[in-house]
Amino acid sequence: MEHSGRTIKYNDNPDSQSNKRAQPEQNRQQTWKRLTTEYLRDLRHQLVEIRDMLEAKDYAMIKRRSHRAKGTSATYRLNSISKTFAQLEVLADKKNPDAITNTINEIMQLVELELNRASSQAASTDNSERNVNG
C-alpha cells in the first residue's frame, strides 16, 4: 500500500505478531530475574554489614537497614525475606542480640534458597532454549 510516497507493509501472519509481543515480555522477565539475583547477592553483603552493626551495638542502624531491606525485598516479591526483615526491625528495637543473630542467619538461609532457585530456573531456561534451537 502506498501512502505519502512510502510503502506500508502489512504482515498477515498472526504468529509473527504474537512472537513480537512475546519477545519484549520475555526480555522484561529476564531483566527482572537478573535484577532480583543481583539484589539477593547484594543482600549477602548487607547482612554482613548488619552483623558488624550488631557487634557495634548500633541497633538504630540495624533498624534502618532492616526497614529498607524489608521494603526492597517486598518490591522484588521476596515475601519471606521481607517478613523476616520486619522481624529483625522489631528485634532491633528490643536490642536482643541473640535473637538478632538468629534472624540474620535465617535471612541468610532464605537468600541462599532464593539464589539456588534462581540458578535452577536459569539452568532449566537455558536447557529449553537449547532444545528449541536444536
C-alpha positions as CSV (number, residue, x, y, z in Angstrom):
1,M,0.0,0.0,0.0
2,E,1.3,3.4,-1.0
3,H,0.9,6.4,1.3
4,S,2.9,9.7,1.1
5,G,5.4,8.0,-1.2
6,R,6.2,5.3,1.4
7,T,5.3,1.7,1.2
8,I,3.5,0.3,4.2
9,K,3.7,-3.4,4.6
10,Y,1.2,-5.4,6.5
11,N,2.1,-8.7,7.9
12,D,-0.8,-11.2,7.7
13,N,1.0,-13.8,9.7
14,P,-0.6,-13.7,13.2
15,D,2.2,-15.9,14.7
16,S,4.7,-13.3,13.7
17,Q,2.8,-10.6,15.7
18,S,2.4,-12.8,18.8
19,N,6.2,-13.5,18.7
20,K,6.9,-9.8,18.5
21,R,4.7,-9.2,21.6
22,A,6.2,-12.2,23.5
23,Q,9.8,-11.1,23.0
24,P,9.6,-7.9,25.0
25,E,7.8,-9.7,27.8
26,Q,10.4,-12.4,27.8
27,N,13.1,-9.7,27.9
28,R,11.3,-8.0,30.8
29,Q,11.2,-11.3,32.7
30,Q,14.9,-12.0,32.1
31,T,15.8,-8.5,33.2
32,W,13.6,-8.8,36.4
33,K,15.3,-12.2,37.2
34,R,18.7,-10.7,36.7
35,L,17.9,-7.7,38.9
36,T,16.5,-9.9,41.6
37,T,19.6,-12.1,41.5
38,E,21.8,-9.1,41.8
39,Y,19.7,-7.8,44.8
40,L,20.0,-11.2,46.5
41,R,23.7,-11.2,46.1
42,D,23.9,-7.7,47.5
43,L,21.8,-8.8,50.5
44,R,24.6,-11.1,51.5
45,H,26.9,-8.1,51.9
46,Q,24.2,-6.1,53.7
47,L,23.8,-9.0,56.2
48,V,27.5,-8.9,56.9
49,E,27.3,-5.2,57.5
50,I,24.3,-5.7,59.8
51,R,26.3,-8.3,61.7
52,D,29.1,-5.6,62.1
53,M,26.4,-3.2,63.3
54,L,25.3,-5.7,65.9
55,E,28.9,-6.1,67.2
56,A,29.0,-2.3,67.5
57,K,25.6,-2.4,69.2
58,D,24.2,0.1,66.7
59,Y,20.6,-1.0,67.0
60,A,19.2,2.2,65.4
61,M,21.2,1.5,62.2
62,I,20.1,-2.2,62.2
63,K,16.5,-1.0,62.4
64,R,17.0,1.5,59.5
65,R,18.8,-1.1,57.3
66,S,16.1,-3.8,58.1
67,H,13.3,-1.4,57.3
68,R,14.9,-0.5,53.9
69,A,15.6,-4.2,53.1
70,K,12.1,-5.1,54.1
71,G,10.6,-2.8,51.5
72,T,13.1,-3.6,48.8
73,S,12.6,-7.3,49.3
74,A,8.8,-6.8,49.0
75,T,9.3,-4.9,45.8
76,Y,11.2,-7.9,44.4
77,R,8.4,-10.2,45.6
78,L,10.7,-11.9,48.1
79,N,8.0,-12.0,50.7
80,S,9.5,-14.5,53.1
81,I,12.7,-12.4,53.2
82,S,10.7,-9.2,53.6
83,K,8.7,-10.6,56.5
84,T,11.9,-11.8,58.2
85,F,13.4,-8.3,57.9
86,A,10.3,-7.0,59.5
87,Q,11.0,-9.3,62.5
88,L,14.6,-8.0,62.5
89,E,13.4,-4.5,62.6
90,V,11.3,-5.2,65.7
91,L,14.2,-7.1,67.3
92,A,16.5,-4.1,66.8
93,D,14.0,-2.0,68.9
94,K,14.2,-4.7,71.6
95,K,18.0,-4.8,71.5
96,N,18.1,-8.6,71.7
97,P,21.5,-9.6,70.2
98,D,20.9,-13.4,70.3
99,A,17.5,-13.1,68.5
100,I,19.0,-10.6,66.0
101,T,21.8,-13.1,65.2
102,N,19.4,-15.9,64.7
103,T,17.2,-13.8,62.5
104,I,20.2,-12.7,60.4
105,N,21.1,-16.4,60.0
106,E,17.5,-17.1,58.9
107,I,17.6,-14.4,56.3
108,M,20.9,-15.6,55.0
109,Q,19.4,-19.1,54.6
110,L,16.4,-17.6,52.8
111,V,18.7,-15.6,50.5
112,E,20.7,-18.7,49.6
113,L,17.4,-20.6,48.9
114,E,16.2,-17.9,46.6
115,L,19.6,-17.8,44.8
116,N,19.6,-21.6,44.3
117,R,16.0,-21.3,43.0
118,A,17.1,-18.6,40.5
119,S,20.0,-20.7,39.4
120,S,18.0,-23.8,38.8
121,Q,15.3,-21.7,36.9
122,A,18.1,-20.1,34.7
123,A,19.5,-23.6,34.0
124,S,16.2,-25.0,33.0
125,T,15.5,-22.0,30.8
126,D,18.9,-22.5,29.1
127,N,18.2,-26.1,28.5
128,S,14.8,-25.4,27.0
129,E,16.3,-22.8,24.7
130,R,19.0,-25.3,23.6
131,N,16.3,-27.9,22.9
132,V,14.2,-25.4,20.8
133,N,17.2,-24.1,18.9
134,G,18.5,-27.6,18.4
